[in-house]
Amino acid sequence: MRQNSKIIDRRQQVMIRAGLWCGVAAPILWATVIIVAGELRPGFDHVGQYISELGERGSSHSAFMRLAGFAATGLMHICYAVAFYAAVRRMSGRTRLALLVAVLVALDGAGRIGAGLFSCEPGCRGPDTAAQHLHHLSATVAFLSIASAACLGGILFRSSQRLRCLALYSLISGLAGLAFLGLMQTGGAFHAYVGLFERLASGVFTLWVSITALRLSAVSVRAAGAPPG
């Protein structure tokens, strides 16, 4: 029985580490797909155009952006969310808060998948079709969920000595990302830079995922079986 328990525990550790590395790899894949998809569209402006325009209806490489960019990274974020909860609950006494943050990360992943399944119209404007409405809704859920996860992470990480170094960084990331999203929605003189603000927000949030995943991966093995804190 004891031997079987050790085997199960080792398998759990392997699955947790695999999920954490999904968190490390997802931002790299996301950035790579955006760059490649942008290069495949001559004249595409990363400063003035939305990321979603790379997967807009009728685009020649729409499937590449929607599947490899949105859907694949969304699935990886969901895997990371499961591993996040499994790892953090061992190092923190805030089990419910850890679950809430993990659920928010998973919602971000689900929102990404939804944004990939439903294309926006050309320019992400025009007729308010069902697909465009669902795309915008999915993207909004994704952004607000990951922003909330980062902000709450500032509280969660303070409850563990091993993760306390992430607390302030997490809070700043959440607030900075929300600030960039606010600038993206302002319009007026800032409208020419919507793509830039969106990429800054996305960059802040995806970097948060990668850095937290790297830290959790570094301490998860040592934390196995250790008391909370």
Order of alpha helices (4+ residues) and beta strands (2+ residues): alpha-alpha-alpha-alpha-alpha-alpha
